[in-house]
Structure formats: C-alpha cells, structure tokens
Amino acid sequence: MNRYLETLATQRWDDHRYYHHSRINQSLHLVSAISFLVAYVVLFFDPALAALIGWCVSMVARQTGHYVFEPRGYDQVNQATDEHKEAIKVGFNMRRKTALLTVWVLLPLLLWLQPSLFGLIEPATSVNGWIHDVGMAWLALGVSGLLFRVGQLWIEQDLLTGLAWMSKILTDPFHDIKMYWKSPLYLLRGELIDPMVHVHHR
C-alpha cells in the first residue's frame, strides 16, 4: 500500500510540475474538474449525457489548456527538454492524446454513416437517438482508453504503476480543484505563468 501511495504521489507531482505551468491551463483544468464532477453524478442516471459532458466540456477545456496554452520546448524550471518529458510521461503524452482525440472526433461521423455500427447496436432513428449513441460510444472510448493504457503500463512497467495511474485519472477532478482553485485569481492579477517556486524548493 505504501508503494502504491508513493507511486500515485509521484505521478501527481510529475504531472503538475511538468505540464501545468500556464495559469490559463490551470484555470481550464479547474473548469474541467468541476464539469467532470458533474459528469460523475450524472453517470448514475444518464451515462450518455455524462459522457457528453465529460468529453465536450471537461476534455475540451482540459486539452485546450495543454495544446494551446501550456508552454512547450525547454523547461527551465525542471531543467528538462520537452522530448524528455514526453518520453517519461506515464499517461497520455501528446502523441497518445492526439490518437485518442482523433478517435473521439471520428466516432460521431462513424455513427452518422453507420447508425448500427455494422450491426452491433440498434440503429438510431432520430437526431436525439444519434446523440445518445454518440454519448455511449464516447463513454466506451473513455473506459477502453483507460483500461488499454493500464494494460500497456502493466506490460511496460508493472501493474501497480497502471493501477496508480488509473486512480490518478479518476480522482484528478478532486485534486485539480485543490491545486488550481486560485489560478483564476492569479490570472486576474496578470500572472500568465506559474513561477513554480514550490518546484524549485522541493
């Protein structure tokens, strides 16, 4: 249990210090975290709607922060190149994220062209039905993407690393709120980049 908690803490710390320098990115993660918590509640009574919230609000906010606002290139704070950070990234680095998001974008088109998913599901007969099927497909994508990466980490490293990462992903909304609830205030003061003083002193 101690090793599991240490692995989880290390993954959280590395994720923060390597990939969350931008105050805009941090603020978007706060928006993402709050909407993910809403999605968690909605999941109990409307899984398709929960997936729509999770992907269209939470993931769009989160990944916009990473793709658009987070600085790339040499990391002066951690004395690390972007290539080094991407190579040691436990979860979805930019290449893996791009692959996942490509599938996410293509799934609605696939369901529009093949409403029955080649005979696997009952085809939708209305726009609302199609939206519901898209939500369920995105939910399946999220679950399968999570389990697939756990399996990869199990093969590449060990099962504990994969399980710790899955725990990190599922609890990130709570942790992000704790970490970044002040980020919008810093933005209002004109601070675009977190000075990461706490990183230098750790």
C-alpha positions, -999 to 999 in steps of 0.1 A, spaced: 0 0 0 29 24 8 44 18 -26 11 24 -43 6 57 -25 42 68 -32 37 59 -69 4 79 -71 20 109 -53 50 108 -77 27 107 -108 6 136 -95 37 157 -87 54 150 -121 21 158 -139 19 191 -121 55 203 -123 60 192 -160 26 200 -176 8 228 -157 29 259 -158 3 281 -176 -22 298 -153 -47 296 -182 -41 259 -184 -46 256 -147 -78 276 -148 -91 254 -177 -83 224 -156 -104 239 -128 -133 242 -152 -126 207 -164 -125 193 -129 -158 209 -119 -176 196 -150 -161 161 -145 -176 160 -110 -210 170 -125 -205 142 -151 -197 117 -123 -231 125 -107 -250 123 -140 -233 90 -147 -256 73 -122 -288 82 -140 -278 91 -176 -245 76 -188 -247 90 -223 -252 126 -210 -224 121 -185 -201 111 -214 -212 141 -235 -204 164 -205 -171 147 -199 -159 148 -235 -175 181 -248 -169 202 -217 -143 186 -195 -120 172 -220 -122 201 -244 -113 225 -216 -85 203 -203 -69 196 -237 -72 231 -249 -51 241 -219 -25 216 -229 -24 221 -267 -29 259 -268 -16 275 -236 9 252 -220 45 262 -229 65 237 -249 102 235 -255 129 235 -229 116 235 -193 138 259 -173 120 250 -140 127 213 -142 158 215 -164 142 191 -189 135 191 -226 100 186 -240 112 154 -256 124 140 -223 91 149 -206 71 133 -234 92 101 -232 87 96 -195 51 107 -194 32 78 -176 -2 85 -190 -12 101 -223 16 121 -238 8 145 -267 11 117 -293 -12 93 -274 -36 122 -267 -37 131 -304 -46 95 -313 -73 93 -286 -88 126 -297 -88 116 -333 -109 86 -325 -132 108 -304 -138 132 -333 -143 103 -358 -169 84 -337 -198 107 -343 -191 106 -381 -190 68 -380 -223 66 -362 -238 90 -387 -227 69 -416 -232 36 -399 -260 40 -373 -260 3 -364 -222 2 -361 -221 -26 -387 -250 -44 -369 -236 -42 -334 -263 -18 -320 -299 -9 -327 -296 20 -352 -309 54 -341 -340 67 -359 -337 104 -347 -311 130 -340 -317 126 -303 -311 89 -307 -279 95 -326 -267 119 -299 -274 93 -273 -254 67 -292 -225 91 -296 -226 96 -258 -225 59 -252 -197 54 -278 -177 82 -261 -183 65 -227 -170 32 -242 -140 51 -256 -131 66 -223 -134 33 -204 -115 13 -231 -88 40 -233 -83 39 -196 -81 1 -194 -59 -1 -225 -33 23 -210 -34 4 -177 -26 -28 -197 2 -10 -215 17 2 -182 14 -33 -168 34 -47 -197 59 -19 -198 64 -14 -161 42 -32 -136 5 -35 -126 9 -12 -96 20 17 -119 -10 11 -141 -34 10 -112 -19 40 -96 -23 59 -128 -59 48 -132 -66 60 -97 -49 93 -105 -70 98 -136 -103 90 -118 -95 113 -88 -79 141 -108 -110 163 -107 -108 164 -69 -70 170 -69 -72 197 -96 -98 217 -77 -75 215 -46 -44 225 -67 -59 251 -91 -88 269 -74 -67 300 -70 -55 300 -106 -82 324 -120 -73 349 -93 -36 348 -104 -48 353 -140 -68 384 -130 -36 398 -115 -19 393 -149 2 363 -140 2 341 -170 29 316 -159 31 299 -125 66 308 -112 67 273 -97 86 284 -66 74 253 -48 91 231 -75 125 248 -71 124 242 -33 114 205 -35 
